[in-house]
Amino acid sequence: MKSISQIQKAENIFKKHGGMLRTSDAIRAGIHPAILYAMRNSGLLVQISRGVYRLADSSAFSNPDLITVVTRIPNGVICLTTALSIHEITTQVPHVVHVALPKGSEEPRLDYPPVQVYRFSGKSFTEGIEIITIDGIQIQIFNIEKTLADCFKFRNKIGFDSAIEALRLYHERGRLKVDDVIRYASICRVEKIMRPYLEAIF
């Protein structure tokens, strides 16, 4: 009976966290490793990546790759093409998850899904972060204006056409924050590059 009550307690903990937890977070939340592995072995939990488990009866995630990455790399911030896709200002479908990490941080060990890591330093990493919720999971992502500046900064990585397209689609959406775009462009040291395009579009 004790193990049953422990399993029920563990299930409730998983549900409070959107149905998915890393092993370390599950243990920190009070789930004994033996209970965790018993739940996995009985089929109550599904291992979706190394060290990441999800309740088998929870709803399927709309973006399982993204959820896996943010769960495995909790200090990362979703950026560039992946952020553009979430903000709906790109026609591209990212085939990898783009994640920003502070310079000097440990390289993430992730077998799947494919991840492209970008190193940011100082304010270019700390400024413009917002928290959104997808599939019940809180996600750190650069806001739309910071993402635009980042796309110009990393234009040689993601393609200059993608950066220009994002700016155009942002303009078409209305509700523009041009001052914010310029401020982030200054932080990312791409203000001189972006200004002609901002003046042409706006």
Buried (B, 14 or more C-beta within 10 A) or exposed (E): EEEEEBBEBBBEBBEEBBBBBBBEBBBEBEBBEEBBEBBBEEEBBBEBBEBBBBBEEBEEBEBBBBBBBBBBBEEBBBBBBBBBBBBEBBEBEBEBBBBBBBEEBEEBEBEEBEBBBBEBEEEBBEBBBEEEEBBBBEBBBBBBBBBBBBBBBBBEEBBEEBBBBBBEBBBEEEEBBEEBBBBBBBBBEBBEBBEEBBEEBE
